[in-house]
């Protein structure tokens, strides 16, 4: 085989390999559309392992699409009173839509609770009139946009020297009315509280700790 | 020199060879992939080997089958042997089902006696399958590796969750006096498991709600 032929074959191999690599690189980018549940929000996009380094990849608004390479990312929403916890998502083999629906920030929810607490206590007393005499109710926590609430009810023990059982209760505000979801329970489980977002169930078990 | 059959039809023969070596296996692979998509490999072992087998009333044979995940009634019959009928749940993991018929008639007992090695082999395979299922069970319910747990205040155990037909789900049971039930739940957390993701039942307990 002469030298020219070898060089030609080598160049063809290099060109084919380069073209294949370029094609694979471009194909690894997917369209990611962001759907915002609130219109006053914008979200900053980071690599998931880069959230705290401020290497922002993009800033997106409602229904905006950007092209991202396959991998793990985080979106941090910014808007008045909203939770700035990263919303993690993975870009895989196809185009996708990421829903940005952050709840309110803890501080905002805390302030909100002070105005809701009386209505919550009234609703709970209506559902279980014996609660006031047999249990101590903690202030509890609001979740999401203030429509979910969880707290603990500590039962008065028969003997004051004993400890009382702690019950966890979840309530939901619908049409301006608070109602108890399920029954107060010694432990909240996602199997029993299927209609409650799992993150609330998991967090509520830690109230009072 | 007259051309041989090969030189005359060289292209046709090479083409047919390529077809046989490359194309047919590809088509076979595609066909079997489509045919087996969404199905699980089930190995059916029977003893005596000539016993009649059926799945949900449809006659079948021993060997490797592909079944969609679901619940099936496996039946094995042979004159002189007790009919085997058992419900088996096929999930996404490969499964081995061993249908070993028990001898009833004199003749069948004699056959069993003469084929002890076959029985030992089949029972060995059944044991292996049971071990695999046991491993899957532990993988699905890792908490069983740490249970039962007990101290002088409470006991934590588990029982089968009959609502799951696969038999692979458990209910964690807590036996604790009033005032210590939450401590038992906290213990589950200390063992490294999130109680929110489990099904938990309290023994000797009645909810005040």
Interface residues (C-beta under 8 A of the other chain):
Chain A: X128 X130 X134 X155 X157 X158 X162 X163 X164 X165 X166 X167 X183 X184 X185 X186 X187 X188 X189 X190 X191 X192 X198 X201 X202 X205
Chain B: X178 X179 X180 X181 X182 X185 X194 X195 X196 X197 X198 X199 X200 X202 X207 X208 X209
